[in-house]
Amino acid sequence: MVSLSLSKSIPAYLPFSLPPSTSLDDFSESLIFYFSFITLTSAFHLLSPVLLSSSKGVGEDSNKTERKLSWIITSIASLVMSLQSIPFLYDYLESGGSVRNVRTASTLAVAANRFFQAYLVSDLAIGFLNYRSQINLLTGWVHHIVYIGIVEYAIRQGWASVFSLCACMEFPTFILGLSILVPRTRSNIFFAISFFLTRISLHIVLALSYYMPHNRPIPPTTGDIQAPTAVVGSLAPALILTAVFPLHASWFYGCIKGFVRRA
């Protein structure tokens, strides 16, 4: 007699096509990705004519106009990611800075992670067609593709909440984007302070926290295999945060150089 068992299939590395499984979880993740991609693309096409008309009215050059266009969906995505990070950041701060006490909230975290992947893909696709001069090799193609992989890895490992917590670092990106799209809102000091607090100070603290053995997230078990009593958590989140930090530090250094130059 043949016994049949149903198991949740592993979705494709990137949710560019519907997974073969009819599992609601897999389908929902793909649906979130597609919906986010379509929404961001639609938002760009709705807002770009307004931006183009205002830029034409003040006689801006094409390079400056392309720069503004490149910040439309980035500003939207950074605002969404900053807002979704609030529950995770609240847990972190309320517990006195303990990453172990941050809620997993897998539904919210995975949805936010898929949204961020959709943003990365849409920014490359729309940018290639509409503001190609603003998509450079390192901070454009390499950065976005690497982050698509990082987010996918976080989701597969059950660590989507880790990325959702770290997404509070998108707040200074929103501040910068808003200042570019609406110049009268620009505040260099506010941007620099928010950048230092999130992408420098908090980044260092989180990296050090995840290096601590008792804070390392546990890789998921598969099938009916039980995890051993003494499980060694993964260093991956700490190593990823460490690898990304030099890029944040270089951006902040550029920010400080700008202050000195304008002084």
Residue pairs with C-beta under 8 A, 6 or more apart in sequence:
8 21
8 23
8 25
8 26
9 19
9 20
9 21
9 23
9 26
10 156
11 19
11 21
11 26
11 29
11 30
12 19
13 152
14 117
14 148
14 152
15 29
15 30
15 33
15 34
15 114
15 117
17 30
18 27
18 30
19 26
19 27
19 30
21 27
29 110
29 114
29 155
32 110
32 111
32 114
32 115
32 118
33 114
33 115
33 117
33 118
34 118
36 114
36 115
36 118
36 119
36 122
37 118
37 121
37 122
40 73
40 76
40 77
40 118
40 119
40 122
41 73
41 122
41 125
41 126
43 72
43 73
43 76
44 69
44 72
44 73
44 122
44 126
44 130
47 72
48 69
48 72
48 130
51 65
51 68
51 69
51 72
51 181
52 65
52 69
55 64
55 65
55 68
60 68
63 133
66 130
66 131
66 133
66 134
67 131
67 134
67 180
68 180
68 181
69 130
69 131
69 134
70 123
70 127
70 131
70 134
70 135
71 176
71 177
71 180
71 181
72 181
73 119
73 122
73 123
73 126
74 119
74 123
74 173
74 177
75 173
75 174
75 177
75 178
75 180
75 181
77 115
77 116
77 119
77 123
77 170
78 170
78 171
78 173
78 174
78 177
79 174
80 112
80 115
81 112
81 115
81 116
81 167
81 170
82 167
82 168
82 170
82 171
82 174
84 108
84 112
84 164
84 167
85 164
85 165
85 166
85 167
85 168
85 170
86 168
87 103
87 105
87 108
88 102
88 103
88 105
88 109
88 161
88 164
88 165
88 168
89 165
89 168
91 101
91 102
91 103
92 98
92 99
92 101
92 102
92 165
94 101
95 101
95 102
97 205
97 209
98 215
99 162
99 165
99 206
99 209
99 210
99 215
100 214
100 215
102 161
102 162
102 165
103 161
104 158
104 161
105 161
105 164
106 158
106 160
106 161
108 164
109 160
109 161
109 163
109 164
110 155
110 160
112 160
112 163
112 164
112 167
113 151
113 154
113 155
113 160
113 163
113 164
114 155
116 147
116 151
116 163
116 167
117 148
117 151
117 152
120 144
120 145
120 147
120 148
120 151
121 144
121 148
123 135
123 144
124 135
124 140
124 141
124 144
124 145
127 134
127 135
127 140
128 135
134 140
135 141
139 247
143 247
150 163
150 240
151 163
153 236
154 160
154 162
154 163
157 217
157 219
157 220
157 234
157 236
158 217
158 219
158 220
159 217
159 236
159 237
162 210
162 217
162 237
165 206
166 203
166 206
166 241
168 198
168 202
169 198
169 199
169 202
169 203
169 248
171 194
171 198
172 191
172 194
172 195
172 198
172 199
175 187
175 190
175 191
175 194
176 191
178 185
179 185
179 186
179 187
179 191
188 258
188 259
191 255
192 252
192 255
192 256
192 259
195 251
195 252
195 255
196 252
199 248
199 251
199 252
200 248
200 249
200 252
203 241
203 244
203 245
203 248
204 245
206 241
207 238
207 241
207 242
207 245
208 238
209 215
210 216
210 217
210 235
210 237
210 238
210 241
211 235
211 238
213 232
213 233
214 233
215 233
216 232
216 233
216 234
216 235
216 237
216 238
217 233
217 234
217 237
218 227
218 231
218 233
218 234
219 233
219 234
221 227
